[in-house]
Amino acid sequence: MTELHAVTAGGERVSAVLRRERYEPGAVELLWSAARVWRLFPEIGTTGTAGMDALLRAWRAELDAESPGEDSACVVTWPSHDAEAIRAFLDHGLAPVTALATRTEPPEVVERPGVTVRQARPDDFAAVLDLALEIFDYSSLVALPRREHTEDLLAPRLRTKLEQDTGTVWVAEIGGIVAGLADCSWVDVTGEAGAAELLPPGSWGYLNNVGTAREVRGRGIGRTLAAAAHAYFHERGAAGTYLYYNPPNPLSSVFWHRRGYRPLWTIWEVRPASLLR
Ligand SMILES: CC(C)(COP(=O)(O)OP(=O)(O)OC[C@H]1O[C@@H](n2cnc3c(N)ncnc32)[C@H](O)[C@@H]1OP(=O)(O)O)[C@@H](O)C(=O)NCCC(=O)NCCS
């Protein structure tokens, strides 16, 4: 960890903690993260664009002394609605690659003739893995670079989850064929670390991976899956549901907002880290 300090043109002092993270081959984090991450935690008070800009300049100068390599990123997670900070992030080459969005409304009732949603079973493994890989393929077009080993990173976790029968993975079938996936889980938000830095305390339903097979998108499968997950978590007293989506994803960004999700945090990122301006 390094502390960064900066002063705005108007003489206001700001600071940040800079944390360096490294993920070794095989780490599940590599599904969405660069292998080496420079993560900034700004403390800018009410200094707005000027304060964030001064800190990002200090961050850039700090990186001049390092060699981040290709598989690296500068990352900062910041409240989605802070427009003044957005100006500074864009000016320094960061992109709004991911957003954390929450939904606390009661579940909607969705029934589509011909679409059946049921909890996934261990024998759905192959179909579930195919759908999960399709979601990653699509995301690689619009957000995160595809990893060579995505399948190896995903498969063991998915297999175990289906065998453990957590009840929080759903598939949608059309004509008896699995055509959609909602891989979800419970996340207990307590204390101050992990998800507690981003969400109010409580038990949350987390929609981890949701996707519909390419050929049958736009027929209500995603909607039916989302409604099933929302109903499940709501009936069991969840504080709400949350998910990460990629604002540049032309399908999911529209889809989740229509389902009642609102962005709370935006994860700004530049890869490789050396491209921070
Ligand atoms: C996002 C996604 C899961 C939505 O699933 P879906 O089964 O297509 O969803 P639905 O059919 O229920 O709803 C899609 C919406 O787009 C509209 N739509 C119309 N034609 C469409 C088409 N050809 N393709 C996609 N959406 C279409 C639908 O009318 C619907 O609008 P609505 O919200 O007003 O009802 C799906 O597009 C997908 O798998 N995308 C790729 C992977 C991905 O981005 N996953 C999410 C990661 S966070």
PDBQT file of the ligand as one rigid body, heavy atoms in Angstrom, charges set to zero:
ROOT
HETATM    1  C1  LIG A 301     -29.130  -9.737 -21.377  1.00  0.00    +0.000 C 
HETATM    2  C2  LIG A 301     -29.810 -11.054 -21.746  1.00  0.00    +0.000 C 
HETATM    3  C3  LIG A 301     -29.566 -12.071 -20.635  1.00  0.00    +0.000 C 
HETATM    4  C4  LIG A 301     -31.304 -10.825 -21.887  1.00  0.00    +0.000 C 
HETATM    5  O1  LIG A 301     -31.898 -12.085 -22.140  1.00  0.00    +0.000 OA
HETATM    6  P1  LIG A 301     -33.123 -12.256 -23.179  1.00  0.00    +0.000 P 
HETATM    7  O2  LIG A 301     -33.627 -13.642 -23.045  1.00  0.00    +0.000 OA
HETATM    8  O3  LIG A 301     -32.736 -11.785 -24.511  1.00  0.00    +0.000 OA
HETATM    9  O4  LIG A 301     -34.113 -11.234 -22.488  1.00  0.00    +0.000 OA
HETATM   10  P2  LIG A 301     -35.628 -10.924 -22.821  1.00  0.00    +0.000 P 
HETATM   11  O5  LIG A 301     -36.036 -11.518 -24.115  1.00  0.00    +0.000 OA
HETATM   12  O6  LIG A 301     -36.409 -11.296 -21.624  1.00  0.00    +0.000 OA
HETATM   13  O7  LIG A 301     -35.572  -9.355 -22.907  1.00  0.00    +0.000 OA
HETATM   14  C5  LIG A 301     -34.718  -8.699 -23.840  1.00  0.00    +0.000 C 
HETATM   15  C6  LIG A 301     -35.171  -7.317 -24.108  1.00  0.00    +0.000 C 
HETATM   16  O8  LIG A 301     -34.633  -6.899 -25.371  1.00  0.00    +0.000 OA
HETATM   17  C7  LIG A 301     -35.667  -6.845 -26.349  1.00  0.00    +0.000 C 
HETATM   18  N1  LIG A 301     -35.275  -7.502 -27.579  1.00  0.00    +0.000 N 
HETATM   19  C8  LIG A 301     -36.021  -7.519 -28.685  1.00  0.00    +0.000 A 
HETATM   20  N2  LIG A 301     -35.368  -8.165 -29.666  1.00  0.00    +0.000 NA
HETATM   21  C9  LIG A 301     -34.217  -8.596 -29.184  1.00  0.00    +0.000 A 
HETATM   22  C10 LIG A 301     -33.138  -9.347 -29.738  1.00  0.00    +0.000 A 
HETATM   23  N3  LIG A 301     -33.127  -9.756 -31.002  1.00  0.00    +0.000 N 
HETATM   24  N4  LIG A 301     -32.092  -9.627 -28.946  1.00  0.00    +0.000 NA
HETATM   25  C11 LIG A 301     -32.087  -9.216 -27.687  1.00  0.00    +0.000 A 
HETATM   26  N5  LIG A 301     -33.086  -8.492 -27.097  1.00  0.00    +0.000 NA
HETATM   27  C12 LIG A 301     -34.155  -8.177 -27.846  1.00  0.00    +0.000 A 
HETATM   28  C13 LIG A 301     -36.813  -7.573 -25.711  1.00  0.00    +0.000 C 
HETATM   29  O9  LIG A 301     -38.016  -7.069 -26.223  1.00  0.00    +0.000 OA
HETATM   30  C14 LIG A 301     -36.650  -7.251 -24.244  1.00  0.00    +0.000 C 
HETATM   31  O10 LIG A 301     -37.067  -5.939 -23.939  1.00  0.00    +0.000 OA
HETATM   32  P3  LIG A 301     -37.932  -5.583 -22.642  1.00  0.00    +0.000 P 
HETATM   33  O11 LIG A 301     -36.916  -5.422 -21.543  1.00  0.00    +0.000 OA
HETATM   34  O12 LIG A 301     -38.599  -4.353 -23.010  1.00  0.00    +0.000 OA
HETATM   35  O13 LIG A 301     -38.860  -6.741 -22.394  1.00  0.00    +0.000 OA
HETATM   36  C15 LIG A 301     -29.310 -11.571 -23.132  1.00  0.00    +0.000 C 
HETATM   37  O14 LIG A 301     -29.386 -10.545 -24.058  1.00  0.00    +0.000 OA
HETATM   38  C16 LIG A 301     -27.907 -12.124 -23.141  1.00  0.00    +0.000 C 
HETATM   39  O15 LIG A 301     -27.699 -13.287 -22.857  1.00  0.00    +0.000 OA
HETATM   40  N6  LIG A 301     -26.924 -11.267 -23.492  1.00  0.00    +0.000 N 
HETATM   41  C17 LIG A 301     -25.539 -11.719 -23.649  1.00  0.00    +0.000 C 
HETATM   42  C18 LIG A 301     -24.899 -12.056 -22.323  1.00  0.00    +0.000 C 
HETATM   43  C19 LIG A 301     -25.057 -10.955 -21.328  1.00  0.00    +0.000 C 
HETATM   44  O16 LIG A 301     -24.853  -9.805 -21.652  1.00  0.00    +0.000 OA
HETATM   45  N7  LIG A 301     -25.417 -11.316 -20.081  1.00  0.00    +0.000 N 
HETATM   46  C20 LIG A 301     -25.609 -10.391 -19.004  1.00  0.00    +0.000 C 
HETATM   47  C21 LIG A 301     -24.364 -10.200 -18.264  1.00  0.00    +0.000 C 
HETATM   48  S1  LIG A 301     -24.625  -9.006 -16.954  1.00  0.00    +0.000 SA
ENDROOT
TORSDOF 0
